Amino acid sequence: MTPSNPEKGRAFRDEAQPVLERALGVNLTAEFPISVGVPPKQHKFDLVSENRSWVLECKNLAWRENGGVPEAKITSITEAATFLSLLGFACRRAVVLNRATHAKRRETLAEYFARLHSHSLGTAGLVEVDLRSKQVKWLVEPKAV
């Protein structure tokens, strides 16, 4: 049975967590609830450091089969950045994307997003995690908040 999109997302988050912990030098907790917005509403952020100095939203996305742009998935990155922008405390925040390549594309999906849509990140950074090499690549550095 093929895993659902939420299951694929959780699997990516769980595999990326130790890679990000090593790169950021912090311990991260998964599915950490934080109140955001006015009036406040609980949102479970994918990964949050113990002292809340880092808050991360993870996205396990891919190019369309034909190499086309997955427009709805691009919107989900912007939505994740919006949740990060609603945090009412100082922290470094970022959207974490898996390294998604396609034979018809010269850039990864994260590089494509950074090139054309980085303005929609606000103060959030954009980091790409390569699960094969266990490496992180910052495409947009988080801004001080």
C-alpha positions as CSV (number, residue, x, y, z in Angstrom):
1,M,0.0,0.0,0.0
2,T,1.3,3.4,-1.0
3,P,1.9,5.8,1.9
4,S,-0.4,8.9,2.1
5,N,1.0,12.4,1.6
6,P,0.9,13.1,5.4
7,E,2.7,9.8,6.1
8,K,5.4,10.7,3.5
9,G,5.7,14.1,5.2
10,R,6.1,12.6,8.7
11,A,8.7,10.1,7.3
12,F,10.7,13.0,5.8
13,R,10.5,15.0,9.0
14,D,11.7,12.0,11.1
15,E,14.6,11.4,8.7
16,A,15.5,15.0,8.5
17,Q,15.4,15.6,12.3
18,P,18.9,14.2,13.2
19,V,20.4,15.8,10.1
20,L,19.0,19.2,11.2
21,E,20.0,18.7,14.8
22,R,23.6,18.1,13.8
23,A,23.6,21.1,11.4
24,L,21.9,23.5,13.9
25,G,23.5,22.2,17.0
26,V,20.2,21.8,18.9
27,N,17.8,19.0,20.0
28,L,14.5,19.2,18.2
29,T,11.1,18.0,19.3
30,A,8.5,16.9,16.7
31,E,4.9,18.1,16.5
32,F,5.4,20.8,19.1
33,P,2.2,22.8,19.7
34,I,2.5,26.6,19.9
35,S,-0.3,29.2,20.0
36,V,-0.2,31.6,17.0
37,G,-2.4,34.4,15.7
38,V,-5.1,36.6,17.2
39,P,-7.2,35.1,18.7
40,P,-4.6,32.5,19.5
41,K,-4.9,29.0,18.0
42,Q,-2.7,26.0,18.5
43,H,-0.6,24.9,15.6
44,K,1.7,21.9,15.8
45,F,5.0,22.9,14.3
46,D,7.0,20.1,12.7
47,L,10.3,20.6,14.6
48,V,11.1,23.0,17.5
49,S,14.3,23.2,19.5
50,E,14.1,22.7,23.3
51,N,14.6,26.4,24.1
52,R,12.4,27.5,21.1
53,S,15.3,29.2,19.4
54,W,14.5,27.3,16.2
55,V,11.0,26.6,14.8
56,L,10.8,24.6,11.6
57,E,8.1,23.5,9.2
58,C,9.0,20.5,6.9
59,K,7.7,19.8,3.4
60,N,8.3,16.6,1.5
61,L,7.6,17.8,-2.0
62,A,8.4,16.7,-5.6
63,W,8.3,17.9,-9.1
64,R,5.3,16.6,-11.1
65,E,6.0,13.4,-13.0
66,N,6.4,15.3,-16.3
67,G,8.8,17.8,-14.6
68,G,6.1,20.5,-14.3
69,V,5.8,22.9,-11.4
70,P,3.6,21.5,-8.6
71,E,1.7,24.8,-8.1
72,A,-0.5,23.6,-5.2
73,K,2.7,22.4,-3.4
74,I,4.4,25.7,-4.0
75,T,1.4,27.3,-2.2
76,S,1.9,24.9,0.8
77,I,5.5,26.3,1.2
78,T,4.1,29.8,1.4
79,E,1.4,28.6,3.9
80,A,4.1,27.1,6.1
81,A,6.0,30.4,6.0
82,T,2.8,32.2,7.1
83,F,2.5,30.0,10.2
84,L,6.1,30.7,11.0
85,S,5.4,34.5,10.6
86,L,2.7,34.3,13.3
87,L,5.0,33.2,16.1
88,G,4.9,35.8,18.9
89,F,8.4,35.4,20.2
90,A,11.9,35.8,18.9
91,C,13.4,32.8,17.2
92,R,15.0,31.6,14.0
93,R,12.4,30.1,11.7
94,A,12.7,28.1,8.5
95,V,10.8,26.0,6.0
96,V,12.7,22.7,5.4
97,L,12.3,21.1,2.0
98,N,13.6,17.7,0.8
99,R,16.1,17.7,-2.1
100,A,13.7,17.1,-5.0
101,T,15.3,16.7,-8.5
102,H,13.9,15.8,-11.9
103,A,15.6,14.7,-15.1
104,K,14.0,17.6,-17.0
105,R,15.1,20.2,-14.5
106,R,18.5,21.8,-13.9
107,E,17.5,22.9,-10.3
108,T,15.9,21.3,-7.3
109,L,12.4,22.2,-6.3
110,A,13.8,24.2,-3.3
111,E,16.2,26.1,-5.6
112,Y,13.2,26.9,-7.9
113,F,11.2,28.2,-5.0
114,A,14.1,30.3,-3.7
115,R,14.7,31.8,-7.2
116,L,11.0,32.8,-7.8
117,H,9.2,32.9,-4.5
118,S,11.6,33.7,-1.7
119,H,9.8,37.0,-1.2
120,S,6.9,35.0,0.2
121,L,9.0,33.6,3.1
122,G,9.0,36.8,5.1
123,T,11.5,36.4,7.9
124,A,11.7,32.6,7.5
125,G,14.7,30.9,5.9
126,L,14.6,28.1,3.4
127,V,16.8,25.0,3.9
128,E,17.1,21.9,1.7
129,V,17.9,18.6,3.3
130,D,19.5,15.9,1.2
131,L,18.7,12.6,3.1
132,R,21.2,10.6,1.0
133,S,24.2,12.7,1.8
134,K,22.8,13.9,5.2
135,Q,23.7,17.5,4.2
136,V,21.8,20.7,4.6
137,K,21.9,23.6,2.1
138,W,20.6,27.1,3.1
139,L,19.0,28.7,0.1
140,V,17.6,31.6,2.1
141,E,19.0,32.5,5.5
142,P,16.5,33.3,8.2
143,K,16.2,36.9,9.1
144,A,16.7,38.0,12.7
145,V,13.4,38.4,14.6
